[in-house]
Amino acid sequence: MDKCTRELLGFQDESLIFEKDRWFSRGVDKKNRKFNRIDGLYAKVPTHCESCGVLFQS
């Protein structure tokens, strides 16, 4: 996904990762309705433990 598409869709989080050529697909569901799908990963690395607050080493 390029920068222009990210801005158009409003994806501002840098933790969102999209595969270069396979991030967008089209399909038809069981009721014969067309849909567009965006596939990606959310890979945010935590900086600390949410339970005890201990900082993780990077």
One Martini backbone bead per residue (centre of mass of N, CA, C, O) as a GRO file, in nm:
protein
   58
    1MET     BB    1   0.096   0.036   0.024
    2ASP     BB    2   0.066   0.355  -0.029
    3LYS     BB    3   0.058   0.675   0.085
    4CYS     BB    4  -0.202   0.771  -0.059
    5THR     BB    5  -0.388   0.543   0.042
    6ARG     BB    6  -0.352   0.592   0.342
    7GLU     BB    7  -0.470   0.880   0.337
    8LEU     BB    8  -0.747   0.816   0.212
    9LEU     BB    9  -0.819   0.600   0.455
   10GLY     BB   10  -0.674   0.699   0.737
   11PHE     BB   11  -0.387   0.560   0.780
   12GLN     BB   12  -0.160   0.653   1.054
   13ASP     BB   13  -0.050   0.393   1.159
   14GLU     BB   14   0.272   0.243   1.168
   15SER     BB   15   0.174  -0.057   1.267
   16LEU     BB   16   0.074  -0.093   0.988
   17ILE     BB   17   0.092  -0.385   0.774
   18PHE     BB   18   0.155  -0.430   0.422
   19GLU     BB   19   0.159  -0.597   0.156
   20LYS     BB   20   0.269  -0.510  -0.144
   21ASP     BB   21   0.061  -0.707  -0.348
   22ARG     BB   22  -0.169  -0.830  -0.107
   23TRP     BB   23  -0.379  -0.604   0.033
   24PHE     BB   24  -0.591  -0.642  -0.208
   25SER     BB   25  -0.941  -0.755  -0.244
   26ARG     BB   26  -1.189  -0.940  -0.421
   27GLY     BB   27  -1.545  -1.041  -0.384
   28VAL     BB   28  -1.791  -1.305  -0.308
   29ASP     BB   29  -2.052  -1.395  -0.140
   30LYS     BB   30  -2.317  -1.607  -0.061
   31LYS     BB   31  -2.523  -1.356  -0.157
   32ASN     BB   32  -2.381  -1.212  -0.409
   33ARG     BB   33  -2.181  -1.003  -0.280
   34LYS     BB   34  -1.973  -0.747  -0.310
   35PHE     BB   35  -1.617  -0.706  -0.214
   36ASN     BB   36  -1.371  -0.534  -0.019
   37ARG     BB   37  -1.026  -0.611   0.086
   38ILE     BB   38  -0.806  -0.551   0.366
   39ASP     BB   39  -0.479  -0.662   0.431
   40GLY     BB   40  -0.315  -0.700   0.759
   41LEU     BB   41  -0.099  -0.576   1.019
   42TYR     BB   42  -0.061  -0.551   1.378
   43ALA     BB   43   0.272  -0.430   1.502
   44LYS     BB   44   0.286  -0.364   1.821
   45VAL     BB   45   0.531  -0.269   2.046
   46PRO     BB   46   0.573  -0.288   2.360
   47THR     BB   47   0.723  -0.097   2.634
   48HIS     BB   48   0.530  -0.235   2.855
   49CYS     BB   49   0.380  -0.367   3.120
   50GLU     BB   50   0.041  -0.360   3.206
   51SER     BB   51   0.055  -0.485   3.496
   52CYS     BB   52   0.358  -0.371   3.624
   53GLY     BB   53   0.549  -0.160   3.432
   54VAL     BB   54   0.774  -0.294   3.297
   55LEU     BB   55   1.036  -0.243   3.102
   56PHE     BB   56   1.137  -0.301   2.787
   57GLN     BB   57   1.379  -0.421   2.592
   58SER     BB   58   1.527  -0.314   2.266
   0.00000   0.00000   0.00000
